[in-house]
Amino acid sequence: MKKVDFKGSVILNPVPVVLITSRNKEGKDNVFTVAWVGTVCTKPPMLSISIRPERLSYEYIKETMEFTVNLPSQDLVKKVDFCGVRSGRNIDKIKEMGFTMREGEKVSSPYINDCPVSIECQVKQIIPLGTHDVFIAEVVSSHVNENLMDEKGKIHFEWADLITYCHGEYFEMTKNPIGSFGYSVMKEKTKQRKAEEKSKEIKKKTKISENKNSDKTKEKRKKKFGGKNGQHKTGKRFV
């Protein structure tokens, strides 16, 4: 395929899209959307975000040297977009979006309980680059919805309905992997065992989802018709 050449331009896509929460020294909270975020070190665990100096969150984070990365799910995509195009100088975005906030465990900045994953960070270094400054931070605590973890303690991010950002648009994260780390050199027996384990995980997740939907249906019937499990007060079940 013939290539089209471009001058120096960052066309790295897709990227994660996250909500960054912070609190200044006066106790004021803010949230804004960031797509330029990434892991930079394993030990100690560190990540980076890039922020324009004119951003309100830039001021807040530089004051306290703390922030929280919140990974939003698909149902929050409109709020994610809003928090990226409106300034906290003009509006209280947390209140406007109706986010449920929780106090941080290791940092002063709160986290968004509506997001399935939140990562508390302490800034270790700020590097001015040009239009953006890079904030390199150490991860000091994380909060993960328990329904994203299997019986072995593995976190299944694919269950969280996360979103990505690609060239100005938001996309859903697929639940179907096309490979796994090291699978290219994996023995056939190991491949078969992992495939069986994955199949069991999918069946279990489907069953949990079906049970949740069934419980919600029963609750709706209860509220609408009264009685136990959607039964009329006369004792007859609604069908």
C-alpha positions in Angstrom: 0.0 0.0 0.0 1.3 3.4 -1.0 2.1 5.7 2.0 1.1 9.4 2.4 3.9 11.4 4.1 3.0 14.0 6.8 5.2 16.6 8.4 6.0 16.2 12.1 2.6 15.5 13.8 1.5 13.3 16.6 -0.9 10.9 15.0 -0.6 8.2 17.6 -4.2 6.8 17.8 -6.3 5.4 19.5 -5.5 6.5 23.0 -7.3 6.1 26.4 -9.7 8.9 27.4 -9.9 9.6 31.1 -11.4 12.1 33.6 -8.8 13.8 35.8 -10.0 15.1 39.2 -8.0 17.5 41.4 -8.4 19.7 44.4 -6.6 23.0 45.1 -5.3 24.2 48.5 -8.6 26.0 49.1 -10.5 22.7 48.8 -12.1 23.4 45.4 -12.5 20.4 43.2 -12.4 20.2 39.4 -12.6 17.6 36.7 -11.4 17.7 33.0 -10.9 15.2 30.2 -7.5 14.0 29.1 -6.5 11.8 26.2 -2.7 12.2 26.5 -2.1 9.7 29.3 0.1 6.7 29.6 2.1 4.2 31.7 5.8 5.2 32.1 7.2 2.8 34.8 6.4 -0.4 36.6 8.5 -0.1 39.7 7.7 2.3 41.1 4.3 2.4 39.4 4.1 5.6 37.4 2.1 7.3 34.7 2.0 10.6 32.9 -0.5 13.1 31.7 0.0 16.1 29.5 -1.7 19.4 30.3 -1.9 22.8 28.8 -0.7 25.5 31.3 -3.8 27.6 30.7 -6.0 24.8 32.1 -7.6 25.3 35.5 -6.7 21.8 36.5 -3.0 22.7 35.7 -3.2 25.3 38.5 -4.9 22.9 40.9 -2.5 20.0 40.3 0.6 22.2 40.5 -0.5 23.5 43.8 -1.0 20.2 45.5 1.1 17.9 43.3 -1.8 15.4 43.3 -4.5 14.2 41.0 -6.7 11.2 40.3 -7.2 9.4 37.0 -10.7 8.0 36.5 -11.5 5.5 33.7 -15.0 6.2 32.4 -17.4 3.6 30.9 -19.5 4.0 27.8 -22.5 5.3 29.6 -20.5 8.4 30.7 -19.2 9.3 27.2 -21.4 12.5 26.9 -20.2 13.6 30.3 -16.6 12.9 29.3 -17.0 15.1 26.2 -18.6 17.9 28.2 -15.8 17.9 30.8 -13.3 18.3 27.9 -15.0 21.3 26.2 -16.2 23.3 29.2 -13.9 25.2 31.6 -14.1 24.8 35.4 -13.5 28.6 35.6 -17.1 29.1 34.3 -19.0 26.2 35.7 -18.9 23.5 38.4 -18.6 20.5 36.1 -18.7 18.0 38.9 -22.1 19.4 40.1 -23.4 19.9 36.6 -22.6 16.3 35.6 -24.0 14.9 38.8 -20.9 12.8 39.6 -20.9 10.8 42.8 -17.6 11.7 44.5 -15.6 9.9 47.1 -12.6 11.1 49.1 -9.2 9.9 48.1 -7.4 7.3 50.2 -3.8 8.6 49.8 -4.3 11.9 48.1 -6.4 15.0 48.7 -8.1 14.9 45.3 -11.5 13.0 45.2 -12.3 10.2 42.8 -15.5 9.6 40.7 -17.3 6.7 42.1 -19.4 6.4 38.8 -16.2 5.3 37.0 -15.3 1.6 37.3 -11.6 2.4 37.9 -9.8 5.3 39.7 -6.1 5.8 40.1 -4.6 8.1 42.8 -1.4 9.8 41.8 1.3 12.0 43.4 3.3 14.2 41.0 7.1 13.6 41.0 8.1 15.8 38.1 6.8 18.4 35.7 8.5 18.8 32.3 7.7 21.8 30.2 7.6 20.9 26.5 5.8 23.5 24.5 2.0 23.7 24.2 1.8 21.1 27.0 3.7 20.2 30.2 4.1 16.5 31.2 3.2 15.6 34.7 5.0 12.4 35.8 3.3 10.9 38.8 3.6 7.8 41.0 0.5 5.7 41.6 -0.2 5.5 45.3 -3.6 3.8 45.4 -6.3 2.5 43.0 -10.0 1.7 43.3 -11.6 -1.0 41.1 -15.2 -2.1 41.0 -15.3 -5.6 42.5 -17.5 -7.0 39.6 -14.5 -6.5 37.3 -12.5 -9.1 39.2 -12.7 -12.9 38.8 -12.2 -15.5 41.5 -8.5 -15.5 40.9 -8.2 -11.7 41.5 -7.6 -10.8 37.9 -9.0 -7.5 36.8 -11.0 -7.8 33.6 -10.9 -4.3 32.1 -12.9 -5.6 29.1 -15.9 -6.0 31.4 -15.8 -2.3 32.3 -17.1 -1.0 28.9 -14.3 1.4 28.7 -13.9 3.9 25.8 -11.0 5.2 23.7 -10.4 8.4 21.8 -9.3 8.3 18.1 -8.8 11.4 15.9 -11.7 13.4 17.5 -14.1 10.6 18.1 -15.0 8.2 20.9 -15.0 4.4 20.4 -16.1 1.5 22.6 -13.5 -1.1 23.7 -14.2 -4.5 22.3 -14.7 -7.5 24.7 -13.2 -10.0 22.3 -9.4 -10.3 22.4 -7.4 -11.1 19.2 -4.5 -12.5 21.2 -2.7 -12.4 24.6 0.8 -11.5 25.7 3.2 -14.3 24.7 0.6 -16.3 22.7 2.8 -16.3 19.6 5.2 -18.7 21.3 2.7 -20.5 23.5 2.5 -24.3 23.4 -0.7 -25.9 22.0 -1.8 -27.4 25.3 -1.4 -24.0 27.1 -3.4 -22.4 24.3 -6.2 -24.9 24.7 -6.2 -24.5 28.5 -6.4 -20.8 28.3 -9.2 -21.0 25.7 -11.2 -23.2 28.1 -10.6 -20.8 31.0 -11.7 -17.8 28.8 -14.9 -19.7 27.8 -15.8 -20.3 31.4 -15.2 -16.7 32.2 -17.5 -15.5 29.5 -20.2 -18.0 30.6 -19.9 -16.8 34.2 -20.1 -13.2 33.2 -23.2 -13.8 31.0 -24.9 -15.6 33.9 -24.1 -12.8 36.3 -25.5 -10.3 33.8 -28.7 -12.4 33.3 -29.2 -12.6 37.0 -28.8 -8.9 37.4 -31.3 -8.2 34.7 -33.8 -10.7 36.3 -33.4 -9.0 39.6 -34.0 -5.6 38.0 -37.2 -6.9 36.3 -38.5 -8.3 39.6 -37.8 -5.0 41.3 -39.7 -3.1 38.6 -42.7 -5.4 38.9 -42.6 -5.0 42.7 -42.7 -1.3 42.5 -45.4 -1.2 39.8 -47.8 -3.9 41.0 -46.9 -4.4 44.7 -46.4 -7.7 46.5 -43.5 -10.0 46.4 -41.6 -10.6 43.2 -44.1 -8.7 41.1 -47.2 -10.5 42.4 -50.5 -8.7 42.8 -51.6 -8.2 46.3 -54.3 -10.8 45.6 -51.5 -13.3 45.3 -51.5 -13.8 41.5 -48.2 -13.4 39.7 -48.0 -10.8 37.0 -46.9 -12.3 33.6 
